Amino acid sequence: MPERIVAVRKNGQGSIVEMQLSSGQVVDYKRAHDMARSGDLEHVNLIRGKDGEDHLRSEPDGIQSNNLDNLPSF
């Protein structure tokens, strides 16, 4: 069953570096990226950025509060 990201941890520059999942597990950005690619995370997509790299983004649903940047910190 896919997990959901429920909280995030940001570094000093404001970039998300870790995510807490619905199971309570904490994963780093790379692991979350891999989980999204394999379908183990729900409500997130991988998008190609201007830098040519894939980046995690919450599914566009018009709800600002569930965007990754707006999730609670832990």
Summary of the structure (lengths in Angstrom):
residues: 74
radius of gyration: 11.6
end to end distance: 23.3
largest distance: 32.9
contacts: 176
relative contact order: 0.25
helix: 20%
strand: 38%
